[in-house]
């Protein structure tokens, strides 16, 4: 059995590179960009009106002029035109190209329009209400950097530069496997000795947030069927996440079968709670990485969140960062295990604080609902004091 710190590092040491792929923009949200994106034109591409109103030449204001004859109307989407007389004005709509010979826009609220004339009711400033060409980005500038996560904000930029398709980091083909004779489908009514499958649905949902649509599988506690399915999965997938069958019970066949299938064990057993029986290995022939989690729901969720998510981030080129929060209550440590404790966050006095979630062991699935993440407390001292900062592993998006 190895320490939590060593296990975490060994997992990161076995990150993989799955290359890049081209996808349509409509499928890009949440993916990791695999190329720098440059502006194909100035942004904005022309001097753009930012208000509905009139466009004038400011020299007329400097001459004391306050009333302007209206030459016409310029709408967004119209080609560039010109103000023929600098003593006149053009009505202009938001987003329209600023006419030649005009250098100032005055919103409708600051003029009175009657009988084809516009009269000022508030003096303007030269150049106001104009979004100058190239003031956001110049043609050829890098507007998005490789390895950024694509959110709706990036989608807008990608659309603006004409990226109907783009290069993103490829995601690994993934299988999720639950084991156990006691598990039945969620649509079934369990017998007194049975429970409904939950871990496989939790993992399916969690992977979906990463853009991965996994292949779900379930195995009964039968050696031959486990061996057959795992052999096929190792050939067809680059990642396998197993839940259950990895502890010390008489029907926990997974480690033995993985060894038979020539999956090299990197470690089995971590000095942590929950999730201690965690098994991790790699089949060198195929490069398939195997995360075999204990079957208790919280153990599976802890190890997925702690190990797999950071492994995936590093494999995709996303920098890892450490979050620390202040303890809202004292935490007492006993024994030699690193504890990953369910916690709820509070924003108090401008800083994030964590309080412990009431729970009933690693089988308490319901305790994950109020949980915002896990605090990590190592057994290097007996008491962690109120206000002390500890590492925090989020399980949901932080505000």
NORQUI-V618226 format. One record per residue. N is the residue number from 1. RES is the residue in one small letter. SS is DSSP state (A for helix, B for strand, O for the rest). Layout:
<<N RES SS> <N RES SS>>
This chain:
<<1 x O> <2 x B> <3 x B> <4 x A> <5 x A> <6 x A> <7 x A> <8 x A> <9 x A> <10 x A> <11 x A> <12 x A> <13 x O> <14 x O> <15 x O> <16 x O> <17 x O> <18 x O> <19 x O> <20 x B> <21 x B> <22 x B> <23 x B> <24 x B> <25 x A> <26 x A> <27 x A> <28 x O> <29 x O> <30 x O> <31 x O> <32 x B> <33 x B> <34 x O> <35 x O> <36 x O> <37 x B> <38 x B> <39 x O> <40 x O> <41 x O> <42 x O> <43 x B> <44 x O> <45 x O> <46 x O> <47 x O> <48 x B> <49 x B> <50 x O> <51 x O> <52 x O> <53 x B> <54 x B> <55 x B> <56 x B> <57 x O> <58 x O> <59 x A> <60 x A> <61 x A> <62 x A> <63 x O> <64 x O> <65 x O> <66 x O> <67 x B> <68 x B> <69 x B> <70 x B> <71 x B> <72 x B> <73 x B> <74 x B> <75 x O> <76 x O> <77 x O> <78 x O> <79 x O> <80 x O> <81 x O> <82 x B> <83 x O> <84 x O> <85 x O> <86 x O> <87 x O> <88 x O> <89 x B> <90 x B> <91 x B> <92 x B> <93 x O> <94 x O> <95 x O> <96 x O> <97 x B> <98 x O> <99 x O> <100 x B> <101 x O> <102 x O> <103 x O> <104 x B> <105 x B> <106 x B> <107 x B> <108 x A> <109 x A> <110 x A> <111 x B> <112 x B> <113 x B> <114 x B> <115 x O> <116 x O> <117 x B> <118 x B> <119 x B> <120 x B> <121 x O> <122 x O> <123 x O> <124 x O> <125 x O> <126 x O> <127 x O> <128 x O> <129 x O> <130 x B> <131 x B> <132 x O> <133 x O> <134 x O> <135 x O> <136 x O> <137 x B> <138 x O> <139 x O> <140 x O> <141 x O> <142 x B> <143 x B> <144 x B> <145 x O> <146 x O> <147 x O> <148 x O> <149 x B> <150 x O> <151 x O> <152 x A> <153 x A> <154 x A> <155 x A> <156 x A> <157 x A> <158 x A> <159 x A> <160 x A> <161 x O> <162 x O> <163 x O> <164 x O> <165 x B> <166 x B> <167 x B> <168 x B> <169 x B> <170 x O> <171 x O> <172 x O> <173 x O> <174 x B> <175 x B> <176 x B> <177 x B> <178 x B> <179 x B> <180 x O> <181 x O> <182 x O> <183 x B> <184 x B> <185 x O> <186 x O> <187 x O> <188 x O> <189 x O> <190 x O> <191 x O> <192 x O> <193 x O> <194 x O> <195 x B> <196 x B> <197 x O> <198 x O> <199 x A> <200 x A> <201 x A> <202 x A> <203 x A> <204 x A> <205 x A> <206 x A> <207 x A> <208 x A> <209 x A> <210 x O> <211 x O> <212 x O> <213 x O> <214 x O> <215 x B> <216 x B> <217 x B> <218 x B> <219 x B> <220 x O> <221 x O> <222 x O> <223 x A> <224 x A> <225 x A> <226 x A> <227 x A> <228 x A> <229 x A> <230 x A> <231 x A> <232 x A> <233 x A> <234 x A> <235 x A> <236 x A> <237 x O> <238 x O> <239 x B> <240 x B> <241 x B> <242 x B> <243 x B> <244 x O> <245 x O> <246 x O> <247 x O> <248 x O> <249 x O> <250 x O> <251 x O> <252 x O> <253 x O> <254 x A> <255 x A> <256 x A> <257 x A> <258 x A> <259 x A> <260 x A> <261 x O> <262 x O> <263 x O> <264 x B> <265 x B> <266 x B> <267 x B> <268 x B> <269 x O> <270 x B> <271 x B> <272 x B> <273 x B> <274 x O> <275 x O> <276 x O> <277 x O> <278 x O> <279 x B> <280 x B> <281 x B> <282 x B> <283 x B> <284 x O> <285 x O> <286 x O> <287 x O> <288 x B> <289 x B> <290 x B> <291 x B> <292 x B> <293 x B> <294 x O> <295 x O> <296 x O> <297 x A> <298 x A> <299 x A> <300 x A> <301 x A> <302 x A> <303 x A> <304 x A> <305 x A> <306 x A> <307 x A> <308 x A> <309 x A> <310 x A> <311 x A> <312 x A> <313 x A> <314 x A> <315 x A> <316 x A> <317 x O> <318 x O> <319 x O> <320 x O> <321 x O> <322 x O> <323 x B> <324 x B> <325 x B> <326 x B> <327 x B> <328 x O> <329 x O> <330 x O> <331 x B> <332 x B> <333 x O> <334 x O> <335 x O> <336 x O> <337 x O> <338 x B> <339 x B> <340 x B> <341 x B> <342 x B> <343 x B> <344 x B> <345 x B> <346 x B> <347 x B> <348 x B> <349 x O> <350 x O> <351 x B> <352 x B> <353 x B> <354 x B> <355 x B> <356 x B> <357 x O> <358 x O> <359 x O> <360 x O> <361 x O> <362 x O> <363 x O> <364 x O> <365 x A> <366 x A> <367 x A> <368 x A> <369 x O> <370 x O> <371 x O> <372 x O> <373 x B> <374 x B> <375 x B> <376 x B> <377 x B> <378 x O> <379 x O> <380 x O> <381 x O> <382 x O> <383 x B> <384 x B> <385 x O> <386 x O> <387 x O> <388 x O> <389 x B> <390 x B> <391 x B> <392 x B> <393 x B> <394 x B> <395 x O> <396 x O> <397 x O> <398 x O> <399 x O>>
